[in-house]
Amino acid sequence: MAKDISAHIRELLFRHDCVIVPGFGAFIGNYFPSRSDRKEGLFEPPSRKITFNRHLTGNDGLLIGHVSSVLDVGYGGARDLVNEWSEELRRKIMAGKPVTIDLLGAFSLNYEGVIVFEPDLTVNYLLSSYGLSAYYRQPVRGLDVRKKALEKRHESAVSQPSMRSLLARAAVIGPILIALALVPFNDRIFKSNIEEANLNPLARAELEFNREQIDAERASSAAEYPLTGDTAAGTASAEEGVTGPATGEQAVAEPVTVDKSDTWQPAEGQQATGQITARQPAETTVAPKRVEAEPDVVQPAVGRTVAVVVEEYRFMVILGSFQDEENALTLVEQLRRKGYDPEMAGGPDGYLRVSAQAFSTLDEAKVLLAKMRREFPGAWVYKAGSRQ
């Protein structure tokens, strides 16, 4: 009895489309796509089905080489094994006996004496469909969507909140609603008593210094001029012929004493006038007392102070913005050596803006901007907030 080599043929059919048995015929694998039968509800995955061609009998070496490799025999020995199996298979078929090869199919003779092959359709030789099998899908029946939509839903009743929980909620929400209702009638909460910060850190110090000087000047004036209504009226005529005090000096009125025995009489031929001459005694005039101004008090000029505080540093020519303070200070030092008056101002996200110089008008800033853009193309003018 010859050795059965059908297992080697099946193994080769998983990897090859055609396996030839020399002197007998060829097993050919044909690809079939997936199929769906809606009437029967059958679904079949893609498959490879085997057919037989009795005209392909030449030896291509595929089957013999595989048998030689698996059984570890020589090529001649493997060829003899294949020939013995095919000759035995042919004798059985020609004797009129049906021959079945497991998982491949069955061979038989028809009424014309021709070999007929019936493949085994239960095996799928397509590796990409491994694990997939045909199945029947039963259609869904007895479901009426219209009846389902008209069915009444039995929903559980919503529990009503208790009176205690309602009172607790009202106690929490009530004050909040009252506070929100009173907000439009109290506009003072929108007014801030905090002064706005200025971008220049030196402006605050200068402003405080000017305010202190103004307050000191007002206090000094109130202390050195304690004039009443009678004193001012008595000295009005005397001050007509007296020149005012020198700049930086204060005139202080003192009590006046009149000596009746030392009254002034006009000379002959000279008419008495209301004007006071140089012969008028000191007792009848208000002698202004010269008081030296305190050296530590500097009276700022009002016009100059307003110009510095209100209008200066409004338009700043910004050359760059730096996150590192050291880089900003380096640029400031370079600009200072070139004769500019640079400043640093705070920018968004913690950046420091470096200004070449600040001006009180935009026209002056534009002149410097046109000059600086030759070296700094990204320069621009920043309008700072007014100082008060």
Buried (B, 14 or more C-beta within 10 A) or exposed (E): EBEBBBEBBBEBBBEBEBBBBBEBBBBBBEEEEEEEEEEEEEBBBBBBBBEBEEEBBEBEEEBBEBBBEEBEBEEEEBBBBBBBBBEBBBEEBEEEEEBEBEBBBEBBBEEEEEBBBEBBEEBBBBEEBEEBEBEEEEEEEEEEEEEEEEEEEEEEEEEEEEEEEEEEEEEEEEEEEEEEEEEEEEEEEEEEEEEEEBBBEEBEEBBEEBEEBBEBBEEBEEEEEEEEEEBEEEBEEBBEEBEEBEEEBBBBBEEBEEEEEEEEEEEEEEEEEEEBEEEEEEEBBBBBEEBEEEEEEEEBEEEEBEEBBEEBBBBBBBBBBBEEEEEBBEBBEEBEEEEBEBBBBEBEEEBBBBBBBBBBEEEBBBEBBEEBBEEBEEBBBBEBEEBE
